[in-house]
Amino acid sequence: MISIIIPTYNEADNIKPLINQISSSLKGKKFEIIVVDDNSPDKTWQIVKKLQKKQKNIRLLRRINKKGLTSAFNDGIKSTKGSIIGWLDADLSQSPHLLKLMTKKLKKYDVVIASRYVKEAKDDRGIFLAVLLSKLINKLAQFFLFKNITDYTSGYILVKKKFLTQPLKGDYGEYFINLVFNLIKQKAQIIEIPYISKNRLHGQSKTATNLFGFIKRGRKYLYTIFNLWLKK
């Protein structure tokens, strides 16, 4: 079984088309979709509840007094039933249709990461600072950690559950840097496939929206890279 985790907060306009596209991409396979919602004020969780009535493989974890991206993933991972676990952003910036190819790649590999930096890929979000700083962070991660990975902050992955041996660590996107580092240390066979990252279709971005925000968040990414370099 494949378990797809979707962390949500105020994604009411995106969650239904996202679930429909995931279901279409994984048609013919045994899968579950786990939505981990942090009690969204826009009632994202209510939409998921309605979808559950028609689609029994949708599960909802509504967290009332708990928030955070990484903890949402950890709670989702704990509840999974599948031997393959994956996740992607809820804002439709990452195409769910890639899941079909990603599952095929798992026949030869342990981990499939959707990358914005391999051949035929692109970061097309149109936000200059976000694109520039993301590229810079990943170049630094390649230099200090392992050169064979191009997108240390992808956030779009399928991985065999046996390699998720410890809880994810981090506040936001830096959790993925830690994860990739640990997967390489476990000698997991990793492949990256190209995708084109888009702007979210609806709702407000959860990433930093100004220079101060980018610097504040970027410091955590750099700290993570430096600490992992010391462990390397």
Contacts in CASP RR format, 6 or more apart in sequence:
PFRMAT RR
TARGET T0000
AUTHOR 0000-0000-0000
METHOD contacts of the structure
MODEL  1
MISIIIPTYNEADNIKPLINQISSSLKGKKFEIIVVDDNSPDKTWQIVKK
LQKKQKNIRLLRRINKKGLTSAFNDGIKSTKGSIIGWLDADLSQSPHLLK
LMTKKLKKYDVVIASRYVKEAKDDRGIFLAVLLSKLINKLAQFFLFKNIT
DYTSGYILVKKKFLTQPLKGDYGEYFINLVFNLIKQKAQIIEIPYISKNR
LHGQSKTATNLFGFIKRGRKYLYTIFNLWLKK
1 30 0 8 1.000
1 31 0 8 1.000
1 32 0 8 1.000
1 81 0 8 1.000
1 82 0 8 1.000
1 83 0 8 1.000
1 84 0 8 1.000
2 26 0 8 1.000
2 29 0 8 1.000
2 30 0 8 1.000
2 31 0 8 1.000
2 32 0 8 1.000
2 82 0 8 1.000
2 84 0 8 1.000
2 85 0 8 1.000
2 86 0 8 1.000
2 103 0 8 1.000
2 158 0 8 1.000
3 31 0 8 1.000
3 32 0 8 1.000
3 34 0 8 1.000
3 80 0 8 1.000
3 81 0 8 1.000
3 82 0 8 1.000
3 84 0 8 1.000
3 85 0 8 1.000
3 86 0 8 1.000
3 161 0 8 1.000
4 22 0 8 1.000
4 26 0 8 1.000
4 31 0 8 1.000
4 32 0 8 1.000
4 33 0 8 1.000
4 34 0 8 1.000
4 85 0 8 1.000
4 86 0 8 1.000
4 87 0 8 1.000
4 88 0 8 1.000
4 99 0 8 1.000
5 34 0 8 1.000
5 36 0 8 1.000
5 72 0 8 1.000
5 73 0 8 1.000
5 76 0 8 1.000
5 77 0 8 1.000
5 80 0 8 1.000
5 85 0 8 1.000
5 86 0 8 1.000
5 87 0 8 1.000
6 15 0 8 1.000
6 18 0 8 1.000
6 19 0 8 1.000
6 33 0 8 1.000
6 34 0 8 1.000
6 35 0 8 1.000
6 36 0 8 1.000
6 87 0 8 1.000
6 88 0 8 1.000
6 90 0 8 1.000
7 36 0 8 1.000
7 37 0 8 1.000
7 38 0 8 1.000
7 68 0 8 1.000
7 69 0 8 1.000
7 72 0 8 1.000
7 73 0 8 1.000
7 87 0 8 1.000
7 90 0 8 1.000
8 15 0 8 1.000
8 35 0 8 1.000
8 36 0 8 1.000
8 37 0 8 1.000
8 38 0 8 1.000
8 40 0 8 1.000
8 44 0 8 1.000
8 45 0 8 1.000
8 48 0 8 1.000
8 90 0 8 1.000
9 37 0 8 1.000
9 38 0 8 1.000
9 40 0 8 1.000
9 44 0 8 1.000
9 67 0 8 1.000
9 206 0 8 1.000
10 40 0 8 1.000
10 41 0 8 1.000
10 42 0 8 1.000
10 44 0 8 1.000
10 203 0 8 1.000
10 204 0 8 1.000
11 18 0 8 1.000
11 40 0 8 1.000
11 42 0 8 1.000
11 44 0 8 1.000
11 90 0 8 1.000
11 91 0 8 1.000
11 202 0 8 1.000
11 203 0 8 1.000
12 40 0 8 1.000
12 42 0 8 1.000
12 43 0 8 1.000
12 44 0 8 1.000
12 47 0 8 1.000
13 201 0 8 1.000
13 202 0 8 1.000
13 203 0 8 1.000
14 90 0 8 1.000
14 91 0 8 1.000
14 92 0 8 1.000
14 200 0 8 1.000
14 201 0 8 1.000
14 202 0 8 1.000
14 203 0 8 1.000
15 35 0 8 1.000
15 44 0 8 1.000
15 47 0 8 1.000
15 48 0 8 1.000
15 51 0 8 1.000
15 90 0 8 1.000
16 47 0 8 1.000
16 51 0 8 1.000
17 92 0 8 1.000
18 90 0 8 1.000
18 92 0 8 1.000
18 96 0 8 1.000
19 33 0 8 1.000
19 35 0 8 1.000
19 48 0 8 1.000
19 51 0 8 1.000
19 55 0 8 1.000
19 58 0 8 1.000
21 92 0 8 1.000
21 95 0 8 1.000
21 96 0 8 1.000
21 97 0 8 1.000
22 31 0 8 1.000
22 33 0 8 1.000
22 96 0 8 1.000
22 99 0 8 1.000
23 33 0 8 1.000
23 55 0 8 1.000
24 96 0 8 1.000
24 97 0 8 1.000
25 96 0 8 1.000
25 97 0 8 1.000
25 98 0 8 1.000
25 99 0 8 1.000
25 100 0 8 1.000
26 99 0 8 1.000
26 100 0 8 1.000
26 103 0 8 1.000
29 103 0 8 1.000
31 57 0 8 1.000
32 57 0 8 1.000
32 58 0 8 1.000
32 59 0 8 1.000
32 80 0 8 1.000
32 81 0 8 1.000
32 82 0 8 1.000
33 55 0 8 1.000
33 57 0 8 1.000
33 58 0 8 1.000
33 59 0 8 1.000
34 59 0 8 1.000
34 60 0 8 1.000
34 61 0 8 1.000
34 76 0 8 1.000
34 79 0 8 1.000
34 80 0 8 1.000
35 44 0 8 1.000
35 45 0 8 1.000
35 48 0 8 1.000
35 58 0 8 1.000
35 59 0 8 1.000
35 60 0 8 1.000
35 61 0 8 1.000
36 61 0 8 1.000
36 63 0 8 1.000
36 72 0 8 1.000
36 73 0 8 1.000
36 75 0 8 1.000
36 76 0 8 1.000
37 44 0 8 1.000
37 45 0 8 1.000
37 48 0 8 1.000
37 60 0 8 1.000
37 61 0 8 1.000
37 62 0 8 1.000
37 63 0 8 1.000
38 63 0 8 1.000
38 66 0 8 1.000
38 67 0 8 1.000
38 68 0 8 1.000
38 72 0 8 1.000
39 45 0 8 1.000
39 62 0 8 1.000
39 63 0 8 1.000
39 64 0 8 1.000
45 60 0 8 1.000
45 62 0 8 1.000
48 58 0 8 1.000
48 60 0 8 1.000
49 60 0 8 1.000
51 58 0 8 1.000
52 58 0 8 1.000
52 59 0 8 1.000
52 60 0 8 1.000
59 79 0 8 1.000
61 75 0 8 1.000
61 76 0 8 1.000
61 79 0 8 1.000
63 72 0 8 1.000
63 75 0 8 1.000
66 75 0 8 1.000
68 171 0 8 1.000
69 171 0 8 1.000
69 172 0 8 1.000
69 173 0 8 1.000
69 175 0 8 1.000
69 206 0 8 1.000
70 168 0 8 1.000
70 169 0 8 1.000
70 170 0 8 1.000
70 171 0 8 1.000
70 172 0 8 1.000
70 173 0 8 1.000
70 175 0 8 1.000
73 87 0 8 1.000
73 168 0 8 1.000
73 175 0 8 1.000
74 167 0 8 1.000
74 168 0 8 1.000
77 85 0 8 1.000
77 164 0 8 1.000
77 167 0 8 1.000
77 168 0 8 1.000
80 161 0 8 1.000
82 161 0 8 1.000
83 160 0 8 1.000
83 161 0 8 1.000
83 162 0 8 1.000
84 103 0 8 1.000
84 106 0 8 1.000
84 158 0 8 1.000
84 159 0 8 1.000
84 160 0 8 1.000
84 161 0 8 1.000
85 158 0 8 1.000
85 159 0 8 1.000
85 160 0 8 1.000
85 161 0 8 1.000
85 164 0 8 1.000
86 157 0 8 1.000
86 158 0 8 1.000
86 159 0 8 1.000
87 155 0 8 1.000
87 156 0 8 1.000
87 157 0 8 1.000
88 94 0 8 1.000
88 96 0 8 1.000
88 114 0 8 1.000
88 155 0 8 1.000
88 156 0 8 1.000
89 155 0 8 1.000
89 156 0 8 1.000
89 200 0 8 1.000
91 200 0 8 1.000
91 201 0 8 1.000
91 202 0 8 1.000
91 203 0 8 1.000
91 205 0 8 1.000
92 198 0 8 1.000
92 200 0 8 1.000
92 201 0 8 1.000
92 202 0 8 1.000
93 125 0 8 1.000
93 197 0 8 1.000
93 198 0 8 1.000
93 199 0 8 1.000
93 200 0 8 1.000
94 114 0 8 1.000
94 155 0 8 1.000
94 156 0 8 1.000
94 195 0 8 1.000
94 197 0 8 1.000
94 198 0 8 1.000
95 195 0 8 1.000
95 196 0 8 1.000
98 114 0 8 1.000
98 156 0 8 1.000
98 193 0 8 1.000
98 195 0 8 1.000
99 158 0 8 1.000
101 193 0 8 1.000
102 112 0 8 1.000
102 114 0 8 1.000
102 158 0 8 1.000
102 193 0 8 1.000
103 158 0 8 1.000
105 112 0 8 1.000
105 158 0 8 1.000
105 191 0 8 1.000
105 193 0 8 1.000
106 112 0 8 1.000
106 158 0 8 1.000
106 160 0 8 1.000
108 189 0 8 1.000
108 191 0 8 1.000
109 189 0 8 1.000
109 190 0 8 1.000
109 191 0 8 1.000
110 159 0 8 1.000
110 160 0 8 1.000
110 163 0 8 1.000
110 183 0 8 1.000
110 188 0 8 1.000
110 189 0 8 1.000
110 190 0 8 1.000
111 157 0 8 1.000
111 158 0 8 1.000
111 159 0 8 1.000
111 160 0 8 1.000
111 163 0 8 1.000
111 183 0 8 1.000
111 188 0 8 1.000
111 189 0 8 1.000
111 190 0 8 1.000
111 191 0 8 1.000
112 157 0 8 1.000
112 158 0 8 1.000
112 159 0 8 1.000
112 190 0 8 1.000
112 191 0 8 1.000
112 192 0 8 1.000
112 193 0 8 1.000
113 149 0 8 1.000
113 151 0 8 1.000
113 154 0 8 1.000
113 155 0 8 1.000
113 156 0 8 1.000
113 157 0 8 1.000
113 180 0 8 1.000
113 190 0 8 1.000
113 191 0 8 1.000
113 192 0 8 1.000
113 193 0 8 1.000
114 151 0 8 1.000
114 154 0 8 1.000
114 155 0 8 1.000
114 156 0 8 1.000
114 157 0 8 1.000
114 192 0 8 1.000
114 193 0 8 1.000
114 194 0 8 1.000
114 195 0 8 1.000
115 121 0 8 1.000
115 150 0 8 1.000
115 151 0 8 1.000
115 154 0 8 1.000
115 192 0 8 1.000
115 193 0 8 1.000
115 194 0 8 1.000
115 195 0 8 1.000
116 122 0 8 1.000
116 123 0 8 1.000
116 134 0 8 1.000
116 150 0 8 1.000
116 151 0 8 1.000
116 154 0 8 1.000
116 194 0 8 1.000
116 195 0 8 1.000
116 196 0 8 1.000
116 197 0 8 1.000
117 123 0 8 1.000
117 135 0 8 1.000
117 138 0 8 1.000
117 150 0 8 1.000
117 151 0 8 1.000
118 150 0 8 1.000
118 151 0 8 1.000
118 192 0 8 1.000
118 193 0 8 1.000
118 194 0 8 1.000
119 194 0 8 1.000
120 194 0 8 1.000
121 194 0 8 1.000
121 195 0 8 1.000
121 196 0 8 1.000
122 196 0 8 1.000
122 197 0 8 1.000
123 131 0 8 1.000
123 134 0 8 1.000
123 135 0 8 1.000
123 197 0 8 1.000
124 196 0 8 1.000
124 197 0 8 1.000
124 198 0 8 1.000
124 199 0 8 1.000
125 131 0 8 1.000
125 197 0 8 1.000
125 198 0 8 1.000
125 199 0 8 1.000
126 199 0 8 1.000
127 199 0 8 1.000
129 211 0 8 1.000
129 214 0 8 1.000
130 207 0 8 1.000
130 208 0 8 1.000
130 214 0 8 1.000
133 214 0 8 1.000
133 218 0 8 1.000
134 153 0 8 1.000
137 152 0 8 1.000
137 153 0 8 1.000
137 218 0 8 1.000
137 221 0 8 1.000
137 222 0 8 1.000
137 225 0 8 1.000
138 150 0 8 1.000
138 151 0 8 1.000
138 152 0 8 1.000
138 153 0 8 1.000
140 222 0 8 1.000
140 225 0 8 1.000
141 149 0 8 1.000
141 152 0 8 1.000
141 153 0 8 1.000
141 177 0 8 1.000
141 225 0 8 1.000
142 149 0 8 1.000
142 150 0 8 1.000
142 152 0 8 1.000
144 225 0 8 1.000
144 226 0 8 1.000
144 228 0 8 1.000
144 229 0 8 1.000
144 232 0 8 1.000
145 152 0 8 1.000
145 177 0 8 1.000
145 180 0 8 1.000
145 181 0 8 1.000
145 184 0 8 1.000
145 225 0 8 1.000
145 228 0 8 1.000
145 229 0 8 1.000
145 232 0 8 1.000
146 180 0 8 1.000
146 181 0 8 1.000
146 184 0 8 1.000
148 190 0 8 1.000
149 180 0 8 1.000
149 184 0 8 1.000
149 190 0 8 1.000
149 192 0 8 1.000
150 192 0 8 1.000
151 192 0 8 1.000
152 176 0 8 1.000
152 177 0 8 1.000
152 180 0 8 1.000
153 173 0 8 1.000
153 174 0 8 1.000
153 176 0 8 1.000
153 177 0 8 1.000
153 221 0 8 1.000
154 176 0 8 1.000
155 173 0 8 1.000
155 176 0 8 1.000
156 195 0 8 1.000
157 176 0 8 1.000
157 179 0 8 1.000
159 183 0 8 1.000
159 188 0 8 1.000
160 188 0 8 1.000
163 183 0 8 1.000
163 186 0 8 1.000
163 188 0 8 1.000
165 182 0 8 1.000
165 186 0 8 1.000
166 182 0 8 1.000
168 175 0 8 1.000
168 178 0 8 1.000
168 179 0 8 1.000
169 175 0 8 1.000
169 178 0 8 1.000
170 178 0 8 1.000
170 220 0 8 1.000
170 224 0 8 1.000
171 220 0 8 1.000
172 217 0 8 1.000
172 220 0 8 1.000
173 221 0 8 1.000
174 220 0 8 1.000
174 221 0 8 1.000
174 223 0 8 1.000
174 224 0 8 1.000
177 221 0 8 1.000
177 224 0 8 1.000
177 225 0 8 1.000
177 228 0 8 1.000
178 224 0 8 1.000
178 228 0 8 1.000
180 190 0 8 1.000
181 228 0 8 1.000
181 231 0 8 1.000
181 232 0 8 1.000
183 190 0 8 1.000
184 190 0 8 1.000
207 217 0 8 1.000
208 214 0 8 1.000
208 216 0 8 1.000
208 217 0 8 1.000
END
